Protein backbone atom coordinates (compact mmCIF):
# COMPACT_ATOMS: atom_id res chain seq x y z
CA UNK A 1 0.00 0.00 0.00
CA UNK A 2 2.87 2.36 0.85
CA UNK A 3 4.58 1.62 -2.48
CA UNK A 4 1.34 2.13 -4.37
CA UNK A 5 0.77 5.45 -2.59
CA UNK A 6 4.34 6.51 -3.44
CA UNK A 7 3.84 5.60 -7.12
CA UNK A 8 0.55 7.50 -7.23
CA UNK A 9 2.13 10.53 -5.58
CA UNK A 10 4.99 10.46 -8.10
CA UNK A 11 2.51 10.29 -10.99
CA UNK A 12 0.44 13.10 -9.51
CA UNK A 13 3.58 15.22 -9.26
CA UNK A 14 4.36 14.63 -12.93
CA UNK A 15 0.74 15.12 -13.98
CA UNK A 16 0.40 18.41 -12.16
CA UNK A 17 -3.14 19.73 -11.88
CA UNK A 18 -5.59 21.77 -13.92
CA UNK A 19 -3.97 24.96 -12.70
CA UNK A 20 -0.51 23.83 -13.78
CA UNK A 21 -1.84 22.80 -17.21
CA UNK A 22 -3.63 26.14 -17.58
CA UNK A 23 -0.39 28.03 -16.79
CA UNK A 24 1.50 25.97 -19.39
CA UNK A 25 -1.24 26.58 -21.97
CA UNK A 26 -1.19 30.31 -21.26
CA UNK A 27 2.60 30.37 -21.69
CA UNK A 28 2.31 28.51 -25.00
CA UNK A 29 -0.37 30.93 -26.19
CA UNK A 30 1.72 33.98 -25.22
CA UNK A 31 4.70 32.70 -27.21
CA UNK A 32 3.04 31.08 -30.24
CA UNK A 33 0.02 33.29 -30.98
CA UNK A 34 2.15 36.27 -32.09
CA UNK A 35 4.33 33.93 -34.19
CA UNK A 36 1.30 32.41 -35.95
CA UNK A 37 -0.42 35.76 -36.47
CA UNK A 38 2.75 37.30 -37.88
CA UNK A 39 3.12 34.54 -40.46
CA UNK A 40 -0.56 34.49 -41.44
CA UNK A 41 -0.59 38.28 -41.81
CA UNK A 42 2.42 38.15 -44.12
CA UNK A 43 1.27 35.11 -46.11
CA UNK A 44 -2.24 36.43 -46.87
CA UNK A 45 -2.85 34.72 -50.23
CA UNK A 46 -1.49 31.18 -50.57
CA UNK A 47 -1.14 29.41 -53.94
CA UNK A 48 -4.18 27.13 -54.00
CA UNK A 49 -3.63 25.97 -57.58
CA UNK A 50 -0.46 24.19 -56.44
CA UNK A 51 -2.30 22.59 -53.53
CA UNK A 52 -5.19 21.42 -55.71
CA UNK A 53 -2.75 20.01 -58.25
CA UNK A 54 -0.95 18.13 -55.47
CA UNK A 55 -4.22 16.71 -54.14
CA UNK A 56 -5.15 15.71 -57.70
CA UNK A 57 -1.90 13.72 -57.95
CA UNK A 58 -2.63 12.07 -54.59
CA UNK A 59 -6.13 11.10 -55.76
CA UNK A 60 -4.66 9.42 -58.86
CA UNK A 61 -2.08 7.48 -56.83
CA UNK A 62 -3.13 3.78 -56.74
CA UNK A 63 -1.99 3.62 -53.11
CA UNK A 64 -4.73 6.12 -52.27
CA UNK A 65 -7.51 4.30 -54.14
CA UNK A 66 -9.32 3.28 -50.96
CA UNK A 67 -12.73 4.75 -50.17
CA UNK A 68 -11.60 6.60 -47.03
CA UNK A 69 -8.56 8.14 -48.72
CA UNK A 70 -10.57 9.24 -51.74
CA UNK A 71 -13.31 10.73 -49.56
CA UNK A 72 -10.90 12.64 -47.29
CA UNK A 73 -8.79 14.06 -50.10
CA UNK A 74 -11.82 14.97 -52.26
CA UNK A 75 -13.56 16.76 -49.40
CA UNK A 76 -10.53 18.88 -48.57
CA UNK A 77 -9.93 19.62 -52.25
CA UNK A 78 -13.53 20.86 -52.45
CA UNK A 79 -13.04 23.06 -49.37
CA UNK A 80 -9.84 24.58 -50.76
CA UNK A 81 -11.50 25.19 -54.14
CA UNK A 82 -14.51 26.76 -52.43
CA UNK A 83 -12.31 29.36 -50.72
CA UNK A 84 -10.07 30.01 -53.74
CA UNK A 85 -10.14 33.33 -55.59
CA UNK A 86 -7.75 34.15 -58.38
CA UNK A 87 -5.62 31.07 -57.77
CA UNK A 88 -5.09 31.90 -54.09
CA UNK A 89 -6.68 30.96 -50.79
CA UNK A 90 -6.57 33.21 -47.75
CA UNK A 91 -3.89 31.96 -45.34
CA UNK A 92 -6.27 32.13 -42.38
CA UNK A 93 -8.91 30.05 -44.20
CA UNK A 94 -6.22 27.50 -45.05
CA UNK A 95 -5.10 27.45 -41.40
CA UNK A 96 -8.69 26.67 -40.32
CA UNK A 97 -8.80 23.76 -42.79
CA UNK A 98 -5.44 22.58 -41.43
CA UNK A 99 -6.92 22.51 -37.91
CA UNK A 100 -9.85 20.41 -39.20
CA UNK A 101 -7.37 17.97 -40.73
CA UNK A 102 -5.66 17.70 -37.33
CA UNK A 103 -8.99 16.83 -35.68
CA UNK A 104 -9.69 14.20 -38.35
CA UNK A 105 -6.26 12.63 -37.88
CA UNK A 106 -6.69 12.53 -34.10
CA UNK A 107 -10.13 10.94 -34.42
CA UNK A 108 -11.78 13.83 -32.57
CA UNK A 109 -14.62 14.08 -35.07
CA UNK A 110 -17.70 12.05 -34.17
CA UNK A 111 -20.53 10.59 -36.24
CA UNK A 112 -20.41 9.90 -39.94
CA UNK A 113 -17.22 11.95 -40.50
CA UNK A 114 -15.27 9.91 -37.94
CA UNK A 115 -14.15 7.59 -40.76
CA UNK A 116 -11.76 10.31 -41.95
CA UNK A 117 -9.26 9.08 -39.36
CA UNK A 118 -8.75 5.97 -41.52
CA UNK A 119 -7.08 8.24 -44.08
CA UNK A 120 -4.60 9.61 -41.51
CA UNK A 121 -1.56 8.93 -43.70
CA UNK A 122 -2.96 10.86 -46.64
CA UNK A 123 -4.21 13.67 -44.39
CA UNK A 124 -0.76 13.96 -42.80
CA UNK A 125 0.69 14.35 -46.28
CA UNK A 126 -1.93 16.98 -47.13
CA UNK A 127 -1.17 18.85 -43.91
CA UNK A 128 2.52 18.91 -44.87
CA UNK A 129 1.60 20.30 -48.30
CA UNK A 130 -0.43 23.05 -46.63
CA UNK A 131 2.48 23.86 -44.31
CA UNK A 132 4.87 24.11 -47.25
CA UNK A 133 2.45 26.40 -49.11
CA UNK A 134 1.98 28.74 -46.13
CA UNK A 135 5.74 28.82 -45.49
CA UNK A 136 6.41 29.69 -49.13
CA UNK A 137 3.76 32.45 -49.17
CA UNK A 138 5.12 33.96 -45.94
CA UNK A 139 8.71 33.89 -47.23
CA UNK A 140 7.63 35.53 -50.47
CA UNK A 141 5.99 38.34 -48.47
CA UNK A 142 8.80 38.75 -45.89
CA UNK A 143 10.59 42.10 -45.86
CA UNK A 144 13.64 42.16 -48.08
CA UNK A 145 16.86 44.00 -47.17
CA UNK A 146 16.48 47.69 -47.94
CA UNK A 147 18.95 50.54 -48.33
CA UNK A 148 22.72 50.63 -48.30
CA UNK A 149 25.47 51.90 -46.04
CA UNK A 150 29.18 52.45 -46.41
CA UNK A 151 31.44 49.73 -45.13
CA UNK A 152 34.68 50.43 -43.24
CA UNK A 153 36.49 49.99 -46.56
CA UNK A 154 34.30 52.60 -48.25
CA UNK A 155 32.19 50.15 -50.31
CA UNK A 156 28.41 49.87 -50.17
CA UNK A 157 26.70 47.05 -48.23
CA UNK A 158 23.00 46.17 -48.09
CA UNK A 159 21.14 46.92 -44.90
CA UNK A 160 18.74 44.34 -43.48
CA UNK A 161 15.09 45.08 -42.78
CA UNK A 162 14.58 47.48 -39.89
CA UNK A 163 12.83 45.20 -37.44
CA UNK A 164 12.90 44.73 -33.70
CA UNK A 165 12.47 40.95 -34.03
CA UNK A 166 13.54 38.38 -36.63
CA UNK A 167 10.92 37.22 -39.10
CA UNK A 168 9.41 33.93 -37.93
CA UNK A 169 8.57 31.23 -40.45
CA UNK A 170 5.52 28.96 -40.39
CA UNK A 171 7.54 25.85 -39.68
CA UNK A 172 9.32 27.59 -36.83
CA UNK A 173 5.90 28.40 -35.36
CA UNK A 174 4.76 24.77 -35.75
CA UNK A 175 7.96 23.47 -34.15
CA UNK A 176 7.68 25.86 -31.20
CA UNK A 177 4.00 25.01 -30.70
CA UNK A 178 4.78 21.29 -30.80
CA UNK A 179 7.68 21.62 -28.33
CA UNK A 180 5.56 23.61 -25.88
CA UNK A 181 2.65 21.16 -26.26
CA UNK A 182 4.60 18.04 -25.26
CA UNK A 183 4.65 18.68 -21.49
CA UNK A 184 0.98 19.70 -21.60
CA UNK A 185 0.01 16.54 -23.48
CA UNK A 186 2.06 14.45 -21.01
CA UNK A 187 0.35 16.01 -18.00
CA UNK A 188 -3.11 15.51 -19.51
CA UNK A 189 -2.35 11.88 -20.45
CA UNK A 190 -1.15 11.04 -16.94
CA UNK A 191 -4.18 12.80 -15.43
CA UNK A 192 -6.39 10.54 -17.58
CA UNK A 193 -4.49 7.47 -16.34
CA UNK A 194 -4.89 8.56 -12.72
CA UNK A 195 -8.65 8.94 -13.19
C-alpha positions, 0 to 999 in steps of 0.5 A: 500500500505504501509503495502504491501510494508513493507511485501514485504521488509520483505520478500526480507530481508529474501530472500536475493539476488543472492549474498547472496545465492552464499556466503551461497553456497560457505560456504557449499561447503567449509565445506562439500566438504572435508567431502564428499571427505574424506569419498568417498576416504576411502570407495572406494569399497562398497558392491554392492551384499548387495545392489542388494540383498536389491533391489531384496527384494524390487522388490518382495514386493507386496507393490512395484508391481506398474509399476513405482516402478518396473521400478525405482528399476529395472533401478537402480539395472541395473546401480549398476550391470553395475558398479560392479566388484568383488562384489563391486561398486566404492563409487564415482560411487554409489554417482553419482547414489545417486545424480540421485535418488535425482533428480528423487525424486525431479521431476527434470528429464524431458521427459519420465523418469519424471515418476520416481518421482511416485516411490519416496517412494521406491527411498527414501528407496533405497537412505537410503540403499546406504547411509548405504552401503557407511557409512559401507564401510567408517567405515571399511576403517577408521584408527584403533587405532595404537601403545601403550603407558604407562599409569600413572599406568605403564600399556599399553594403546592403542593410537588413530590414529594420525590425525589432524581431527576426521574421518567424517562419511557419515551420518555426511556429509549428515546431515551437507550438509542438515543443511547448505542447509536449509537457501539456500533453504528457500532463493531460495523459497522466491525469487521464491514467490517474482517473 
